[in-house]
Amino acid sequence: MTSGIAESLDLFSIECTMGAGLNLSKCCLPNTRQDLLKDIQNWISSTEEGTPWVLWLSGTAGKGKTAVAHTITNWYIKNGGLGSCFCFDHTRQADRRQEKIFMTIANELVDCNPIVRRALVQVVHDHNGLKRTVDITKQWQELIVGLTSIASKAIAAPILIVIEALDESGEANSREQILRLLAGKLNASTSQLCELPANFCILLTSHLLPDIHNALHTAPHVRHLSLDEDVLSASTELNIQHYISHKLEELSDVFNDEHFRALALKSDGLFEWAHLASEHTKSTNCVSRGPMRHFCDICETSMKGVYLLDEMYQCILADIMPRHMHEESIPIFRSVMGQILASSEPLPITALNAMRQCFPCNDDHYNVNLLMRHLGSLVSGTSDSDTPICPLHVSFYDFLTDKLLSHNFFVDTSLVQSDLGSATLQVMENGLRFNICSLESSYLPNSAIPDLAERVKKSILMELSYSCRFWGTHVMAMLFKPSLAKEVESFFDGECLVWWLEAVAR
């Protein structure tokens, strides 16, 4: 086996999180946030002694933290820098991203530099357990500190790591160890500080949560930059006006700068609100209401701050489902959004529909796309049957699951667990079979089957893959019923159990 192939196999076997990296579609609109971006760029490039190696960018929901994080990452890598971006996502908590964070970051850094690649190959070759360890401290010391120390000797430019939306990792205990390391402490039993190369820097974004603030606010190597307090409101307002004028440029015969300025002033510094306002203004969900009527409705809203987003969600949903349609549309909305929010990972429309066909009640067997096609400004995947459906912004999830905010649109995710539990069992019963991937031999390990990924994609559909991995999660969340116990018992007593083991092994 050649050394190149051996290196690739060593790196391929590292337990990484897929889909947690840079997303160019989330970058800032060109010519916006320039002062803020320049400030961060200067911090990265600074050679002054004592420059903090962590920049913590905080802000309330909708302030544009995500766009800044992806823009900085793209700028740095595009200009030849050694950098990595790792994003947490509240819809992907089943991935347990916090357990793979530094393995994923290290694996991404190797794509930027051959020196780092060889160093990582050597580290994992000598310490095979590092490929799958959930010990965050060990990952940090071996895969981050060790690698960047090697890279810093050969690379003069700073090494940048961007950790985006740390607050979306889950509960406070899910990020406790990460925060301890960022605060400079190796573990809970010592106050010894981590030693890092001088040209190493981390950009961290999050909401101003108590546990994150308590861990970082007194650390001398952490600079805190608040989008709520440290960025001039006038500058933000101009950026938002530019953003809105760009989004509504196709309606230049209807709106002018005065309209754009009015919306920017109304936004109260929330870029996400500006996005929603622009999309709602252009919306054709209700054919009897033109863009100017939507604009006027938006301008008549009265909330401020974070409640602006909640009011906008109410406005958009009320337009899609007018009050006279509530009796018919609201139950469908709650059921479909309940399925989406309660799923352990996002699924595309095709898989959501396949799951719904296995819901116990026939009334629930409707086409998810009939609702999703109206929610393009609120959720992803509405125009592509293969893209997972999930809220575009965490604030929409928070809105739907808080009855005080969402009122008639409140979604109680616990109510759909029974449907999901029954559906996953039914999907497995219908879809599992012997030798599901049509392998020529059962004596070969997965690594010896060159086209295994293609076979799995063809033979194990997404709804079946999901059901095999998460049926236990949903069944455990269900209220006990004798019929459920009988269904689970039947699954374990039959051939399905063996076929399930084969499927999850692939």
C-alpha positions in Angstrom: 0.0 0.0 0.0 1.5 3.4 -1.0 2.0 6.0 1.7 -0.6 8.3 0.1 -3.3 5.7 0.3 -2.3 4.8 3.9 -2.5 8.5 4.8 -5.9 8.8 3.3 -7.2 5.7 5.2 -5.8 7.1 8.5 -7.6 10.4 8.0 -10.8 8.9 6.6 -11.2 6.8 9.8 -11.2 9.9 12.0 -14.7 10.4 13.6 -15.8 13.7 12.2 -19.0 15.7 12.0 -20.3 16.1 8.5 -21.9 19.3 7.4 -20.5 21.4 10.2 -18.1 23.6 8.1 -18.1 26.7 6.0 -21.3 27.6 4.2 -20.9 30.3 1.5 -24.6 30.9 1.3 -24.5 32.2 4.9 -21.9 34.9 4.2 -22.6 38.6 4.6 -23.9 40.5 1.6 -20.9 42.3 -0.2 -20.3 45.8 1.1 -22.1 45.2 4.4 -20.6 45.0 8.0 -17.3 46.3 6.6 -16.3 48.1 9.9 -17.0 45.0 12.0 -15.3 42.7 9.5 -12.2 45.0 9.3 -12.0 45.0 13.1 -11.9 41.2 13.2 -9.5 41.0 10.3 -7.1 43.4 12.1 -7.3 41.2 15.3 -6.4 38.1 13.3 -3.5 39.8 11.7 -2.2 41.6 14.8 1.4 40.9 15.8 1.3 43.0 19.0 2.3 41.2 22.1 -0.6 40.4 24.4 -3.2 40.3 21.7 -6.0 38.1 23.0 -6.1 34.7 21.1 -9.9 34.4 21.6 -12.4 36.9 20.2 -15.9 36.2 21.5 -18.6 37.8 19.4 -21.9 37.8 21.2 -25.4 39.1 20.3 -29.1 38.4 20.5 -30.9 36.3 17.9 -30.9 37.9 14.5 -27.9 40.2 14.9 -26.0 38.5 12.1 -23.3 36.5 14.1 -23.5 33.6 11.7 -23.0 35.7 8.6 -19.9 37.3 10.2 -18.4 34.0 11.1 -18.8 32.5 7.7 -17.6 35.7 6.0 -14.4 35.8 8.0 -13.7 32.1 7.5 -14.2 32.4 3.7 -12.1 35.6 3.5 -9.2 33.9 5.4 -9.1 30.6 3.6 -9.7 32.3 0.2 -6.6 34.4 0.9 -4.4 31.4 1.6 -4.8 31.3 5.4 -4.8 28.1 7.5 -8.3 28.1 8.9 -11.3 26.0 9.9 -15.0 26.7 10.7 -17.0 24.5 13.0 -20.7 25.3 13.4 -23.1 24.0 16.1 -26.8 23.6 15.1 -29.7 23.1 17.4 -31.4 20.8 14.8 -28.4 18.5 14.8 -28.0 17.8 18.5 -28.3 14.0 17.9 -24.9 14.3 16.1 -23.3 15.2 19.5 -21.1 17.6 17.7 -19.4 18.7 20.9 -17.8 15.3 21.2 -16.1 15.6 17.7 -15.4 19.2 17.6 -11.6 19.2 17.6 -11.3 16.0 15.5 -13.4 17.7 12.9 -11.4 21.0 13.0 -8.1 19.2 12.8 -9.3 17.1 9.8 -10.4 20.3 8.1 -7.1 22.0 8.7 -5.2 19.3 6.8 -6.9 20.3 3.6 -5.2 23.7 3.8 -1.6 22.6 4.3 0.4 19.5 3.6 2.6 20.0 6.6 -0.4 19.8 8.9 -1.7 16.8 6.9 1.5 14.8 7.5 1.5 15.8 11.2 -2.1 14.7 11.7 -1.4 11.4 9.9 1.5 10.8 12.2 -0.4 11.6 15.4 -3.4 9.4 14.6 -1.1 6.6 13.3 0.8 6.6 16.6 -2.3 7.0 18.8 -5.1 5.1 17.1 -7.5 5.9 19.9 -7.6 9.5 18.9 -9.6 8.7 15.8 -12.8 8.1 17.9 -12.1 9.5 21.3 -14.8 11.7 23.0 -12.2 13.0 25.4 -12.3 16.7 24.5 -9.2 17.6 26.4 -7.2 14.9 24.7 -8.5 16.1 21.3 -7.5 19.6 22.2 -4.0 18.8 23.3 -3.1 16.3 20.6 -5.0 17.5 17.6 -5.2 21.3 18.1 -2.3 22.4 20.3 0.1 19.7 18.9 -0.8 20.4 15.3 -0.8 24.1 15.4 2.5 24.1 17.2 4.0 22.2 14.3 2.2 24.4 11.7 3.3 27.6 13.4 7.0 26.7 12.9 6.5 26.5 9.1 3.7 29.0 8.6 4.1 32.6 9.5 0.4 33.6 9.1 -2.0 33.1 12.0 -4.0 29.8 12.3 -7.7 30.7 12.6 -10.4 28.5 14.1 -14.0 29.7 14.0 -16.5 28.1 16.4 -20.0 29.3 15.4 -23.1 29.3 17.6 -21.7 27.5 20.6 -25.0 28.3 22.4 -26.7 25.8 20.0 -24.7 22.8 21.3 -27.5 21.9 23.7 -27.7 22.4 27.5 -24.9 24.0 29.4 -23.3 20.7 30.3 -22.8 19.9 26.6 -20.2 22.7 26.2 -18.8 22.8 29.7 -15.5 21.2 28.7 -15.1 23.3 25.6 -15.6 26.5 27.6 -13.0 25.3 30.1 -10.5 24.9 27.4 -11.3 28.2 25.7 -11.0 29.8 29.1 -7.5 28.4 29.2 -7.9 25.7 31.8 -6.9 22.1 31.0 -9.3 20.3 33.3 -11.5 20.8 36.3 -8.9 19.8 38.8 -6.2 22.3 37.9 -5.9 26.0 37.2 -3.0 25.4 34.8 -3.4 27.4 31.7 -3.2 26.0 28.2 -0.1 27.0 26.2 -0.8 27.8 22.6 1.4 29.1 19.7 1.6 32.9 19.5 0.0 33.0 16.0 -3.1 30.9 17.0 -6.5 32.6 17.3 -10.1 31.5 17.8 -13.3 33.4 16.8 -16.2 32.3 18.8 -19.9 33.4 18.3 -22.8 32.8 20.7 -25.7 34.3 22.5 -24.8 35.9 25.8 -25.8 32.9 27.9 -24.8 32.8 31.6 -22.5 29.8 31.4 -20.6 31.2 28.5 -20.3 34.6 30.1 -19.2 33.2 33.4 -16.5 31.0 31.7 -15.0 33.7 29.5 -15.6 37.2 30.8 -12.7 37.3 33.2 -10.2 35.4 31.0 -7.3 37.8 30.1 -6.8 36.2 26.7 -10.4 36.6 25.6 -11.7 39.8 23.9 -15.5 40.2 24.1 -17.2 42.1 21.3 -21.0 42.5 21.7 -23.1 43.2 18.7 -25.7 44.6 21.1 -23.5 47.1 22.8 -20.2 47.6 20.9 -21.3 48.1 17.3 -22.7 51.5 16.4 -26.4 51.4 15.7 -26.1 53.9 12.9 -23.6 51.7 11.1 -25.8 48.7 11.5 -28.9 50.6 10.3 -27.1 51.6 7.1 -25.9 48.0 6.5 -29.5 46.8 6.9 -30.8 49.4 4.6 -28.3 48.3 2.0 -29.3 44.6 2.6 -33.0 45.4 2.2 -32.5 47.5 -1.0 -30.6 44.6 -2.5 -33.3 42.0 -1.5 -36.1 44.2 -2.9 -34.3 45.5 -6.0 -36.7 43.6 -8.3 -39.5 45.9 -6.8 -37.7 49.2 -7.6 -40.9 50.3 -9.4 -42.8 50.0 -6.1 -40.3 51.0 -3.4 -37.6 53.6 -3.1 -34.9 54.6 -0.6 -37.4 56.0 1.8 -39.2 52.7 2.1 -35.9 50.9 2.6 -34.9 53.4 5.3 -38.2 52.9 7.1 -37.7 49.1 7.2 -34.1 49.5 8.3 -35.2 51.8 11.1 -37.9 49.3 12.1 -35.4 46.4 12.2 -33.8 47.6 15.5 -30.5 46.2 14.3 -31.7 42.7 13.6 -30.5 41.3 10.2 -32.8 38.3 10.5 -35.8 40.6 10.8 -34.6 42.4 7.7 -34.4 39.1 5.9 -37.9 38.1 7.0 -39.4 41.6 6.2 -37.9 41.5 2.7 -39.1 38.0 2.0 -42.6 38.8 3.3 -42.8 42.0 1.3 -42.1 40.0 -1.9 -44.4 37.1 -0.8 -47.2 35.9 -3.1 -48.8 33.6 -0.6 -51.9 35.7 -0.6 -52.7 36.8 -4.2 -55.1 39.6 -3.1 -52.3 41.4 -1.2 -49.5 43.2 -3.1 -46.1 44.1 -1.8 -47.1 47.6 -0.7 -49.8 46.1 1.5 -47.3 43.7 3.1 -44.9 46.7 3.6 -47.6 48.6 5.4 -48.5 45.7 7.6 -44.8 45.4 8.6 -44.6 49.1 9.4 -47.6 48.9 11.6 -46.0 46.4 13.9 -45.1 47.7 17.4 -42.6 45.4 19.0 -39.0 46.2 19.8 -35.8 44.1 20.2 -36.0 40.3 20.2 -39.8 40.4 20.2 -39.6 41.9 16.7 -38.9 38.5 15.3 -41.8 36.9 17.1 -44.2 39.5 15.8 -42.8 39.0 12.3 -43.4 35.2 12.5 -46.9 35.9 13.6 -47.4 38.2 10.6 -46.0 35.8 8.1 -48.0 32.8 9.4 -51.2 34.7 9.7 -50.8 35.7 6.0 -50.3 32.0 5.0 -53.1 30.8 7.3 -55.7 33.5 7.7 -58.0 33.3 10.7 -61.0 32.0 8.7 -58.8 29.0 7.7 -57.5 28.2 11.2 -59.9 25.3 11.9 -58.6 23.5 8.8 -55.0 24.6 8.5 -53.7 25.0 12.1 -53.9 21.2 13.0 -52.0 20.4 9.8 -49.4 23.1 10.5 -48.9 21.8 14.1 -48.6 18.2 13.0 -46.1 18.8 10.2 -44.0 21.3 12.1 -44.2 19.0 15.1 -42.8 16.2 13.0 -40.0 18.5 11.8 -39.1 19.9 15.2 -39.3 16.6 17.0 -37.1 14.7 14.5 -33.7 13.8 15.8 -32.1 15.1 12.6 -33.6 17.1 9.7 -35.2 15.1 6.9 -36.1 16.2 3.3 -39.7 16.3 2.1 -39.5 12.9 0.5 -38.5 11.2 3.7 -41.0 13.3 5.8 -43.8 12.2 3.5 -42.7 8.5 3.6 -42.7 8.7 7.4 -46.1 10.3 7.5 -47.6 7.5 5.4 -46.8 5.3 8.4 -48.4 7.5 11.0 -51.3 5.5 12.8 -54.0 8.0 11.8 -55.0 8.1 8.1 -55.9 11.8 8.5 -52.1 12.5 8.9 -51.2 11.1 5.6 -51.1 14.4 3.7 -48.3 15.8 1.5 -45.9 17.9 3.6 -45.0 19.9 0.5 -48.4 21.5 0.4 -47.5 23.4 3.5 -43.8 23.7 3.0 -44.1 25.5 -0.3 -45.5 28.5 1.6 -42.7 28.6 4.2 -39.7 29.3 2.1 -38.7 32.3 4.2 -38.8 30.3 7.5 -37.4 26.9 6.7 -34.8 25.3 4.4 -35.4 22.7 1.7 -38.8 24.0 0.5 -37.6 24.1 -3.2 -35.5 21.0 -3.2 -36.9 17.5 -2.4 -33.4 16.3 -1.3 -32.5 19.2 1.1 -33.4 18.6 4.8 -36.3 20.7 6.1 -35.5 22.7 9.3 -36.0 26.2 10.6 -33.6 28.7 9.0 -33.1 30.5 12.2 -33.1 29.2 15.8 -35.5 32.0 16.8 -38.3 30.4 14.7 -37.8 27.2 16.6 -38.0 29.1 19.9 -41.1 30.9 18.7 -43.0 27.8 17.7 -42.2 25.9 21.0 -43.1 28.8 23.3 -46.9 29.1 23.7 -46.6 32.6 25.1 -45.0 33.8 21.9 -46.7 31.7 19.2 -50.3 31.5 20.6 -52.4 29.6 17.9 -49.2 28.5 16.1 -47.7 26.8 19.2 -46.2 23.4 18.4 -46.0 20.8 21.2 -43.3 18.4 20.0 -44.2 15.9 22.7 -47.5 15.2 21.0 -45.9 13.8 17.8 -43.5 11.4 19.5 -46.1 8.7 19.5 -46.6 9.1 15.8 -42.8 9.1 15.1 -42.3 6.0 17.3 -44.9 4.0 15.5 -43.8 5.3 12.1 -40.1 4.3 12.7 -41.1 0.8 13.7 -43.4 0.5 10.7 -40.8 1.9 8.3 -38.3 -0.7 9.5 -40.8 -3.5 9.2 -41.6 -2.5 5.7 -38.1 -1.7 4.5 -35.6 -4.0 6.1 -34.6 -7.2 4.4 -31.9 -9.8 4.2 -28.6 -8.5 2.6 -30.2 -5.1 2.0 -27.1 -3.8 0.1 -26.9 -6.9 -2.2 -23.4 -7.7 -1.2 -21.6 -10.6 -2.9 -20.1 -11.8 0.4 -21.0 -11.3 4.0 -17.4 -12.1 5.1 -15.9 -8.8 4.0 -15.5 -5.8 6.3 -17.1 -2.5 5.2 -13.7 -1.1 4.4 -13.2 -3.8 1.7 -16.3 -2.8 -0.2 -15.3 0.0 -2.5 -18.8 1.0 -3.6 -20.4 0.6 -0.2 -21.5 4.2 0.1 -23.3 4.1 -3.3 -25.0 0.8 -2.3 -26.2 2.2 1.0 -27.6 5.3 -0.6 -29.5 3.2 -3.2 -30.8 0.5 -0.8 -31.3 2.2 2.5 -33.5 5.2 1.9 -33.3 8.2 4.2 -36.5 7.4 6.1 -35.2 3.8 6.7 -31.8 5.0 7.8 -33.4 7.5 10.1 -35.7 4.9 11.6 -32.9 2.4 12.2 -30.9 5.0 14.1 -33.6 6.9 16.1 -36.5 4.5 16.7 -35.4 4.0 20.2 -35.3 7.7 20.9 -38.9 8.1 19.8 -40.2 4.9 21.5 -38.7 6.0 24.8 -40.4 9.3 24.5 -43.8 7.7 24.0 -46.3 7.0 26.8 -46.5 3.3 27.5 -49.2 1.3 25.8 -49.7 -2.5 25.7 -49.9 -2.2 21.9 -46.6 -0.5 21.7 -44.9 -3.1 23.9 -46.3 -5.8 21.7 -45.0 -4.1 18.5 -41.5 -3.7 20.0 -41.6 -7.3 21.2 -42.6 -8.5 17.8 -39.7 -6.5 16.2 -37.1 -8.2 18.5 -38.5 -11.7 18.1 -38.6 -11.7 14.3 -36.0 -11.5 11.5 -36.2 -7.7 11.5 -33.8 -7.6 14.5 -31.0 -9.3 12.5 -31.7 -7.2 9.4 -31.7 -4.1 11.5 -28.2 -5.0 12.9 -27.0 -5.4 9.3 -28.5 -2.0 8.2 -27.0 0.0 11.1 -23.6 -1.7 10.6 -23.5 -0.2 7.1 
